[in-house]
Amino acid sequence: MSAPRTTPWPLVALFTAGYLAPYLLPTLVGRLDAHLPVSATQAGAIGSALLLSSATAGFLLASLVERAGPRRLARAGLLLAVIGYGTAALLHAVPAVVAGAVVGGFGSGTVTAVAATRIAAERDPHRASALGLLGVSALAGAVYLTVPHLGPGHGLPPAAIALTALAVWPFTGRLPAAAAVPHARRERAPLPHLGAGLVLVAVMPFWSLAQNALWGVSGRIGLTQARLTEATVGAVFAVALGAGLLGVLGAGALGPRLGRALPVGAGTVLIAGCVVVSASATGLPAFAGGEIAWNACYPIVLSYLIGLAASLDPRGRWAVFVGSASSLGTAAGPLTGSLLSARAGFPAMGAILAAGLLLIAVPMTAVALRAGRRPLPVVEIPVESPAPQTAKAA
């Protein structure tokens, strides 16, 4: 009988703090456009700058987490997130908001790098990453339900991210101050499964770009094309993120029975269809249906991709590289979505993004098929409060 597994709550908390900014991108960009003297394209560019900074942190730090020490690096990232997003929330001058977004984005990327590296070292990395997606989806859903009722202004979304970073700080005390890995081993260990890892790194920017080009303008689609109120759009997003929670729970229940190729390949095809529906919506039923179905599929596929990357290298380097490559696409998403929608309209933008997703589904599925020859970590996501698991861990 195997020993019961404990839940790595510090890593789940870090994952949540690191990924919250991309999840809040529609309301963050939408409020910049509505409450600051910037155009919709400029607001999208600010969102892209935030996420590009996050991706840069991931690429720079992928091989340095063990050397610098997870606790120290996580605290540095959380501090940058508090300072950067706090500045963006409190100040109204556009240059200060941009600078705060860039600093905060670097902090988010640093926190994500630590979380990804440590999760890859877990016995069940897929389970840990899925729990992180559950956490960030739940928190983002709560923010979408709350923010419209707290008044106008651009500062509420970045303030929520800064406060989350503060709340996660106590969890860093349970991280190791430094990894117990000999220096020579850290320096000389080659990257395993080089071909599969490089393919994932190459295609992930395009996969994420397509997702976040739509996600970055979804708020504007709901407000302008579907003619909904901000509260209604926020409620749709909250329900959609709730559907994402259910989707990840379902993926966890199915676990290895699905393998890797089916969730990655068929899931990406389903996402492409949802993108078309959402981008073409002219009323509440189509907008809500597309967003909810899309958000139910997206975290499922993402959880398998994160688990796939983690399985390629137990030291977590491919997980960080793939996550940072994903952030590059995420960074380009808001600006791409703004430019495409401004020049071609929302429906044409959706068709272009869907076509791109169908193309890149092929190499992604091929990598998943080849990696499927190695055992897939079993994913079991317990639906219970953190308290019992914390007691077990203690």
N, C-alpha and C positions, 0 to 999 in steps of 0.2 A: 504493500500500500504506500503510495507516494505521499510525501509530506505536504500539508496544506500550503498553498501559495499565499503570500501576503501581498497586499496591494501597495505599489510604490507611490504613495500619495504625494511626497515632495516632487516627484517627477511629473505627476499628473498636474499638480498646481503650476509648476514651471511651464509645462506645455500649454496650459490654459492662458497664462499671462503672455507668453510669446506669440500665440496665434490670435489673440483677441483683436488686434488692430486690423488684420485682413478681414475678419468676420464683421467688423463694424464699418467697413469701407463705404457702403452705400450711404449710411446716415452721416458719416464723417464728411464725405465729398459733397453730399447734398446740402449740408448745413454751411459748409464753406461757400458754396455757390450762392446760397440764399442770404447769408448774413455778413459776408465780407465783399469788398469791392473787387471781385474777381469774376471772370467768365466761367461758364461750365467747363470749357476746355482747360482753363488755368486751374480750376479746382481739381480736375482729374489729374493734372500734372503734379499738383502738390501730393495727392494720394500716391502717385507713382514714385515721387521722390522719397516718400516715407518707406515704401516697400522696397525700393532699390537699395536704400540704406540698410534695411534689414537683411536683404540678400547678401550685400557686401560683407556684413558682419559674419554671416554664416560661412562664406568662402574663406575669409581670413582666419577664422577661429576653428575650422574643422579639425585641424591636427594639433591644436594648442590646448584643448580642454584639459587633457590629462596632465600636461606639463604645468599649466598655470594653476590647476586645482579647481574642481567643479564648484566648490562653495564660493571661492573668491570671485570667479568669473560670473557666476550667477548673480551675486550681490552687485557686482559692477554693472551688469546689464539691467538689473532692476532699478538701480540708482539712476542710470541714464534714462530709463523709461519714465521714472517719476519726474525728473528735471525737464526732459524734453516735452512730454505730453502735458505736464503741468504748465510749462511756458506757453505752449500752443493754446491751452484752454483759457489762461488768464489774460493774455495780451491780445490786442486787436490789430496791431500793425502787421500787415501782410508779411514783411520780411521776418519778423519775429515768429510768426506762426509757421512759416516755412522752415526756419532754423529749428524750432522746437520739434516739428514733425520729423525732420531728418535725424536729430539727436535721439528722439524717442524711438524711431525706427531702428537705429543701430542698437539701442538697448533691447528691443524686442528680438532682433536677430541673434544677439548674444545669448539671451535667455533660451531661445529656441535651440541654439547650437548645443548648449549644455544639456537640455532635456533630451534631444535626439541622441546625443552620444551616450548618455547614461541609459536611456531606454533600450538602445541596441545591445547593451551588455546584460539586459534582463534575460531570464530564462524564457520568457514569453513576450518578446517585444511587440508583437501584434496586439496582444491584449492591453499592454500598457498604453500604446498609442491610441487604441480605440477608446480607452477610458479618458485620455486627454481630449479627444474629439467630443466625447460626451460632455465633459466639463465646459469646454469653450462654447459648444452649441447652447448649453443650458444658460450660461452666463450671458451670451450675446442675445439670446431670446428675451431674457429678463430686461436687458438694456433697451431693446427695441420696444418693449411694452411700456417702459417707464419714461424714456426720454421725451416723447411727444407731450407728456403731461407736466413736464417740469419747466416749460416756457421756451421762448426763442433763444437764439444765440448759437454761435459756432462752437462753444467751449464744452458742451456737455459730453459728446463722445470722447474727445481726448481726456477729459477729466475722469471718465469711467475707466479708461485704460490705466491712467496714472494711479488711481485708487486701487485697482486690481494689483498692480505691481507692489504697492505698499502692503496689501493684505497677504501677498505671497511671501514676503520677506522672511517671516518667522520659519517657514518651511526649509529655508536654506541651511538652518542649523543642523539638519539631519543629512546633509550632503557631506561627502568626504572632503577634508581640506586639501588633499592631494591624492592622486591615484597611486596605489601600491604596485607600480610597474617599473622595472628597471629602466634607467635612462637609455641604455643602448638599445633595448628592445623597442622602446617608444620610437626611437629615431629610425631604425632599420626595417621595421616590419613593412613588407610591401602590401599594396592594395590587392586583395584577392578578387577573383571574378572580374577582371579588368574590362573585358568586352561587354558583359551584361551591364556593369555599372556605368560605363561610358554611354551606352545606348539610353539608359534611363536618364542620365544627366542631360543628354542631347534633346530628348523629346519632352521632358517635364516642363521646360519653359513654355512650350507651345500649348501643352495641355492646360497649364494654369492660366496662360494668357486668355485662352478662349473662355474659361470659366469666369475669370475676373473682369474681362471686358464687359460681359453682361452684368455681373454682380455690381460693378462700379456704377452702372447707369440704371440699375433696376429701380431705384427710388424715383428717378426722373421718368421712367416708363410708366410707373404707377401713377405719378402725379400729373403728368402732361398728356400721355397717350391714352391711358385708361381712365383719367380724370377722377382719381380717388383722392381722399384727404390724407394728410400726413399720418393721422391716427390710424386710418384704415390700412395704409401701406405698412406702418409699423406692426399692426396686428397680423397682417399677412406674413411678414418676415418672421415674427415670433412663432406663428404656427408652422411655417416652413422649417425653421430651425428645430422645432419640436419633432417634426417629421424626420429630420436628420438624426435626432436622438433615437427614434424608433428604428430607423434604418441601420444604425450602427449596432444597436442591441440585436436586431435580426441577424446581421452579419456575424456577430459574436456567437449567437445560438447555433448558426449553421457551421461556422468555423471551417475546418479543413475539408468538410464534405464538398464544398464548392471549388476547392483547389485555388489556384491563383489566376489562371487565364480567363475563366468565365466572369468573375467579378470585374477584372480590369478591362477586358475586351467588350463584353456585352454591356457592362455598366457604362462605359464611355459612349457607346452607341445610343443607349437610352438617354444619357445626358444631352447628346446632340439634339435629339427630338424635343426634349424639354426646353432647350435654348430657343428653338424655333417658335414654340408655343408662347413662351414668355415675351420674346421680343416682338411678337405680332399681336399681343393682347390689346384690346380696345375697351375692355370692361373688367369688372371684378372676377367673374368666373374663369375666364381664360388666364388672367394675370395670376390669380391665386392658385389655379390648377397647375400652371407651368412652374411657378416658383416653389410650390410645395413638393411637386414630384421631383423637380431638379434637386432641391435641397435634401430630399430623401435619398437620392442616388449618389450625390457628390461625396458625402463623408464615407459612404461604404467603399467606393472606389479608392478614395484617398487613404483610408485605413489599410487597405490591402497593398497600396503602393508603398506606404511608409513601412509596413511590415516586410514587404519584398526587399526594399533597400536595406533595412536593418539586417535581414538574413544574409546579405552578401558580405558583411564584415562585422564580426562581433565587437570590434572596437568602435563601431558607429561612424566611421568616416564616410562610407557611402550614404548612410542615412542623412548626415549633415550636408554632403555635397548635393544629393538629390533634393533635399529640402530647400537648400539655397537656390538651386536651379529653378525649383518651383516658385520661389520668391521672386526670381528675375521675371518670370512670366506674369506673376501677380503684380509686380511693379509696373510692367508695361500695360497691364489690363485696363485700368481706369482711363488712361490717355488714349489707348487704342479704341476703347468703347466710345469715348467722347468724340473722337475724330470720325470714326465710322458712322456713328449715329447722326452727327452734324452734316456729313456729306452725302450719306446714302439713305438715312432714315433708320429707325429701329428695326423694322422687319428685314430689310436687306442686310443689316449688320448681323442679325441672328442667323440668316442663311449662310453668310460667309463663315461665321464662327463654327456653325454646325458642320460645314464641309471640312474645315480644318480638323475638327475632332475626329471625324470619320477616317481621315487620312492617317493621323498619328495613332489611331487605335491598333493599326496593323503591327508596327514595330513593338509597341508596348505589350501586345498579346504574345508576340514571339518571345520576348524576354521572359514573360511570366510562364510560358510553356517550358522553356529551357530550365528556368529556376525551379519549376515544379518537380523536377527529378530529385531535388533535395527535400527532406521532410518539411512540411509546413507547420509552424508552431500552432498548437491548439489554442483557440481563442474562446475563453469563457468569461463573460462579463456579468458578474453578479449584481442583481438589483437589490442593493442594501445600503444602509447608511454607513458612512466612514467609520463610525465609532467601534463596531465590532471588529473590523479589520485592524484598526489601530491597536486595539487591545491585544489581538493575536500577535501583531508585529512586536509589541512590547514584550 
